[in-house]
Every structure is written in C-alpha cells, then in structure tokens.
Amino acid sequence: MWSQQATVFKRQKVTDVAMSESQNDNFQPRSIAAEDLFKGATEVIVWHAGVPYRLRVTRNDKLILTK
C-alpha cells in the first residue's frame, strides 16, 4: 500500500508533438524542482507505462526510485 502522503501522477500519453520536440536540436527537458514535486511529502508515485514507481527522499536528502 502506498503512503497517504504520496502524490500520484497519472500516466500521460506521448503525443506526436512531444516526439518531434525531442528530435529538435534546441530541445530542453522539462525541469521540476523537488520541492514542487514532493510538496512537503517524503515520497511520490510516478506512473510509467502503467507501472507505479516510488520516488522518495532519504534521511540523507538523497532521491531513490524503486519499482
């Protein structure tokens, strides 16, 4: 069972526009501050290809991603 503090990110479909942007020489990956992602929680759930991954902050302020 996932923590109640977890923020769930629903899987989003990749569009043709996103695919063409990734092939652009000036493409910049999306940047998200950890504070904005976690919003006070110590873990979030990231969905990828229908599979949940747990991203959490450790006591040493490191990030760990697990399946």
N, C-alpha and C positions, 0 to 999 in steps of 0.2 A: 504494500500500500504506500502510495506517495504521501509525503508530508503535506499537511494542510497549508503550509506556507508556500508550497511550490506554485509557481506561475506556469500555467500550461499554454504552450504556443501551438496552435493548430497548424497542421501541415498545409503548406500553400503550394499550389501547382506552379511549375515553372512555365512561363509564357515564352512565346517566340521573341518578344521584345527583350526579355531578360537574357535569352540566349544570344541575341545579336549584340547586346551591350557587353557581354563577357568577351566577345571576339574583337571589340573595339580597343585600339591601342591606348586610348585615354581612360579606359575603364578603371574605376576606383571601387574596391569592395566596400560594402556598407559597413559603417563603423558605429558601434553601440557601446557607450560607457557601461561598465559593470554595474555601477550604481543604478543606472536606468533599467538595466536588465533585471537585477535582483530586487530592487525597490524595498530594501530592508530585510528581505528573506535571505536565508543561507543556501537555498537551492532552488533551481527551476527545472522544469521538464521541457526538453526540446524534442519535438517530433520530427523525425526524418524518415521518409519512405514508409510511413505507417508504424514506425518503431519508436517508442519513447526512450530518450537518453536523459540521464540525470546529470546536471551540471551543478556542482556545489563548491562552496568556498570552505577551505580547511581552516583549522585553528591558526595555521601559519600564514593565512591570507593568500593561499595558492588556489588555483582552479583545478578541479578534477572532473572529467567527463567519463561517465560509465554507462554501460548498456543495461 
